[in-house]
Amino acid sequence: MFENFTVTDRWTRKPVHCVYQAMIVAIATRHADAVDFKFLVNGKTVWVALPHPAWVEYKKRTGKLITDSLAVEVAGHYLKTALESGEGVGREMYSLTVEETLKHLDAAVAEMEAAQPA
């Protein structure tokens, strides 16, 4: 759902095509306690970093795991929201907090469930 999507940019009112490309554990690349998700946004690279502690907190709160595919959906949901709200102008990297990650996880899951046929 959020691996390949088009959204309208708030400021230009033009469609923006976003495609998920890669997931990289940031400990190795940036020495950060995060997982980085690479998207192409109208052909330009944009990264969304989700903090590792979000996986632990989600497990504590729900007893469930954040799978790789669910994490991609969370990062994509955040990116879609950022572009729609105007936060996405010219940024190459977004770093979320644990709470932001969990908020977008809940929203992404709700949207995916609503999109499934009954």
C-alpha positions as protocol buffer text, in pm:
chain_id: "A"
residue {
  index: 1
  type: MET
  ca { x: 0 y: 0 z: 0 }
}
residue {
  index: 2
  type: PHE
  ca { x: 277 y: 245 z: 92 }
}
residue {
  index: 3
  type: GLU
  ca { x: 556 y: 79 z: -110 }
}
residue {
  index: 4
  type: ASN
  ca { x: 450 y: 246 z: -433 }
}
residue {
  index: 5
  type: PHE
  ca { x: 210 y: 539 z: -415 }
}
residue {
  index: 6
  type: THR
  ca { x: 131 y: 879 z: -553 }
}
residue {
  index: 7
  type: VAL
  ca { x: 45 y: 1173 z: -331 }
}
residue {
  index: 8
  type: THR
  ca { x: -31 y: 1539 z: -397 }
}
residue {
  index: 9
  type: ASP
  ca { x: 236 y: 1776 z: -267 }
}
residue {
  index: 10
  type: ARG
  ca { x: 78 y: 2037 z: -42 }
}
residue {
  index: 11
  type: TRP
  ca { x: 266 y: 2335 z: -184 }
}
residue {
  index: 12
  type: THR
  ca { x: 286 y: 2261 z: -557 }
}
residue {
  index: 13
  type: ARG
  ca { x: -42 y: 2068 z: -580 }
}
residue {
  index: 14
  type: LYS
  ca { x: 141 y: 1836 z: -819 }
}
residue {
  index: 15
  type: PRO
  ca { x: 143 y: 1458 z: -795 }
}
residue {
  index: 16
  type: VAL
  ca { x: 452 y: 1305 z: -636 }
}
residue {
  index: 17
  type: HIS
  ca { x: 535 y: 940 z: -710 }
}
residue {
  index: 18
  type: CYS
  ca { x: 706 y: 751 z: -426 }
}
residue {
  index: 19
  type: VAL
  ca { x: 861 y: 405 z: -459 }
}
residue {
  index: 20
  type: TYR
  ca { x: 1026 y: 204 z: -183 }
}
residue {
  index: 21
  type: GLN
  ca { x: 1373 y: 81 z: -280 }
}
residue {
  index: 22
  type: ALA
  ca { x: 1570 y: -51 z: 16 }
}
residue {
  index: 23
  type: MET
  ca { x: 1595 y: -112 z: 388 }
}
residue {
  index: 24
  type: ILE
  ca { x: 1933 y: -73 z: 558 }
}
residue {
  index: 25
  type: VAL
  ca { x: 2023 y: -117 z: 922 }
}
residue {
  index: 26
  type: ALA
  ca { x: 2169 y: 224 z: 1004 }
}
residue {
  index: 27
  type: ILE
  ca { x: 2410 y: 95 z: 1269 }
}
residue {
  index: 28
  type: ALA
  ca { x: 2641 y: -10 z: 987 }
}
residue {
  index: 29
  type: THR
  ca { x: 2597 y: 294 z: 763 }
}
residue {
  index: 30
  type: ARG
  ca { x: 2539 y: 590 z: 997 }
}
residue {
  index: 31
  type: HIS
  ca { x: 2625 y: 444 z: 1339 }
}
residue {
  index: 32
  type: ALA
  ca { x: 2267 y: 516 z: 1437 }
}
residue {
  index: 33
  type: ASP
  ca { x: 2023 y: 306 z: 1636 }
}
residue {
  index: 34
  type: ALA
  ca { x: 1776 y: 298 z: 1349 }
}
residue {
  index: 35
  type: VAL
  ca { x: 1663 y: 126 z: 1032 }
}
residue {
  index: 36
  type: ASP
  ca { x: 1676 y: 343 z: 719 }
}
residue {
  index: 37
  type: PHE
  ca { x: 1423 y: 309 z: 440 }
}
residue {
  index: 38
  type: LYS
  ca { x: 1514 y: 442 z: 97 }
}
residue {
  index: 39
  type: PHE
  ca { x: 1241 y: 578 z: -129 }
}
residue {
  index: 40
  type: LEU
  ca { x: 1257 y: 739 z: -468 }
}
residue {
  index: 41
  type: VAL
  ca { x: 1040 y: 1050 z: -461 }
}
residue {
  index: 42
  type: ASN
  ca { x: 991 y: 1167 z: -819 }
}
residue {
  index: 43
  type: GLY
  ca { x: 1325 y: 1004 z: -890 }
}
residue {
  index: 44
  type: LYS
  ca { x: 1514 y: 1164 z: -599 }
}
residue {
  index: 45
  type: THR
  ca { x: 1642 y: 962 z: -304 }
}
residue {
  index: 46
  type: VAL
  ca { x: 1471 y: 1024 z: 30 }
}
residue {
  index: 47
  type: TRP
  ca { x: 1543 y: 830 z: 350 }
}
residue {
  index: 48
  type: VAL
  ca { x: 1308 y: 764 z: 641 }
}
residue {
  index: 49
  type: ALA
  ca { x: 1480 y: 647 z: 962 }
}
residue {
  index: 50
  type: LEU
  ca { x: 1280 y: 448 z: 1216 }
}
residue {
  index: 51
  type: PRO
  ca { x: 1444 y: 404 z: 1561 }
}
residue {
  index: 52
  type: HIS
  ca { x: 1523 y: 49 z: 1679 }
}
residue {
  index: 53
  type: PRO
  ca { x: 1364 y: 110 z: 2021 }
}
residue {
  index: 54
  type: ALA
  ca { x: 1025 y: 136 z: 1845 }
}
residue {
  index: 55
  type: TRP
  ca { x: 1042 y: -239 z: 1774 }
}
residue {
  index: 56
  type: VAL
  ca { x: 1095 y: -310 z: 2145 }
}
residue {
  index: 57
  type: GLU
  ca { x: 823 y: -70 z: 2256 }
}
residue {
  index: 58
  type: TYR
  ca { x: 570 y: -210 z: 2008 }
}
residue {
  index: 59
  type: LYS
  ca { x: 642 y: -564 z: 2130 }
}
residue {
  index: 60
  type: LYS
  ca { x: 593 y: -448 z: 2492 }
}
residue {
  index: 61
  type: ARG
  ca { x: 265 y: -272 z: 2415 }
}
residue {
  index: 62
  type: THR
  ca { x: 108 y: -530 z: 2185 }
}
residue {
  index: 63
  type: GLY
  ca { x: 300 y: -856 z: 2208 }
}
residue {
  index: 64
  type: LYS
  ca { x: 340 y: -838 z: 1829 }
}
residue {
  index: 65
  type: LEU
  ca { x: 647 y: -793 z: 1612 }
}
residue {
  index: 66
  type: ILE
  ca { x: 714 y: -524 z: 1355 }
}
residue {
  index: 67
  type: THR
  ca { x: 796 y: -725 z: 1045 }
}
residue {
  index: 68
  type: ASP
  ca { x: 1014 y: -591 z: 765 }
}
residue {
  index: 69
  type: SER
  ca { x: 712 y: -545 z: 539 }
}
residue {
  index: 70
  type: LEU
  ca { x: 519 y: -365 z: 813 }
}
residue {
  index: 71
  type: ALA
  ca { x: 817 y: -136 z: 877 }
}
residue {
  index: 72
  type: VAL
  ca { x: 821 y: -42 z: 506 }
}
residue {
  index: 73
  type: GLU
  ca { x: 452 y: 45 z: 533 }
}
residue {
  index: 74
  type: VAL
  ca { x: 520 y: 263 z: 840 }
}
residue {
  index: 75
  type: ALA
  ca { x: 801 y: 451 z: 666 }
}
residue {
  index: 76
  type: GLY
  ca { x: 587 y: 496 z: 354 }
}
residue {
  index: 77
  type: HIS
  ca { x: 292 y: 618 z: 558 }
}
residue {
  index: 78
  type: TYR
  ca { x: 512 y: 876 z: 727 }
}
residue {
  index: 79
  type: LEU
  ca { x: 652 y: 992 z: 393 }
}
residue {
  index: 80
  type: LYS
  ca { x: 303 y: 1024 z: 244 }
}
residue {
  index: 81
  type: THR
  ca { x: 188 y: 1226 z: 545 }
}
residue {
  index: 82
  type: ALA
  ca { x: 496 y: 1451 z: 532 }
}
residue {
  index: 83
  type: LEU
  ca { x: 444 y: 1531 z: 165 }
}
residue {
  index: 84
  type: GLU
  ca { x: 71 y: 1595 z: 208 }
}
residue {
  index: 85
  type: SER
  ca { x: 133 y: 1827 z: 502 }
}
residue {
  index: 86
  type: GLY
  ca { x: 416 y: 2020 z: 339 }
}
residue {
  index: 87
  type: GLU
  ca { x: 696 y: 1885 z: 559 }
}
residue {
  index: 88
  type: GLY
  ca { x: 860 y: 1712 z: 265 }
}
residue {
  index: 89
  type: VAL
  ca { x: 1001 y: 2007 z: 77 }
}
residue {
  index: 90
  type: GLY
  ca { x: 1361 y: 1941 z: -21 }
}
residue {
  index: 91
  type: ARG
  ca { x: 1448 y: 1703 z: 262 }
}
residue {
  index: 92
  type: GLU
  ca { x: 1665 y: 1399 z: 199 }
}
residue {
  index: 93
  type: MET
  ca { x: 1634 y: 1241 z: 546 }
}
residue {
  index: 94
  type: TYR
  ca { x: 1356 y: 1211 z: 799 }
}
residue {
  index: 95
  type: SER
  ca { x: 1430 y: 1069 z: 1146 }
}
residue {
  index: 96
  type: LEU
  ca { x: 1130 y: 968 z: 1352 }
}
residue {
  index: 97
  type: THR
  ca { x: 1100 y: 931 z: 1727 }
}
residue {
  index: 98
  type: VAL
  ca { x: 967 y: 613 z: 1886 }
}
residue {
  index: 99
  type: GLU
  ca { x: 628 y: 777 z: 1946 }
}
residue {
  index: 100
  type: GLU
  ca { x: 608 y: 909 z: 1589 }
}
residue {
  index: 101
  type: THR
  ca { x: 694 y: 564 z: 1459 }
}
residue {
  index: 102
  type: LEU
  ca { x: 423 y: 398 z: 1667 }
}
residue {
  index: 103
  type: LYS
  ca { x: 169 y: 663 z: 1566 }
}
residue {
  index: 104
  type: HIS
  ca { x: 238 y: 601 z: 1197 }
}
residue {
  index: 105
  type: LEU
  ca { x: 240 y: 225 z: 1253 }
}
residue {
  index: 106
  type: ASP
  ca { x: -111 y: 242 z: 1402 }
}
residue {
  index: 107
  type: ALA
  ca { x: -231 y: 467 z: 1119 }
}
residue {
  index: 108
  type: ALA
  ca { x: -77 y: 249 z: 848 }
}
residue {
  index: 109
  type: VAL
  ca { x: -232 y: -67 z: 994 }
}
residue {
  index: 110
  type: ALA
  ca { x: -572 y: 103 z: 1019 }
}
residue {
  index: 111
  type: GLU
  ca { x: -556 y: 218 z: 656 }
}
residue {
  index: 112
  type: MET
  ca { x: -445 y: -125 z: 534 }
}
residue {
  index: 113
  type: GLU
  ca { x: -727 y: -293 z: 726 }
}
residue {
  index: 114
  type: ALA
  ca { x: -982 y: -45 z: 590 }
}
residue {
  index: 115
  type: ALA
  ca { x: -863 y: -111 z: 233 }
}
residue {
  index: 116
  type: GLN
  ca { x: -914 y: -489 z: 263 }
}
residue {
  index: 117
  type: PRO
  ca { x: -1241 y: -623 z: 125 }
}
residue {
  index: 118
  type: ALA
  ca { x: -1487 y: -740 z: 386 }
}
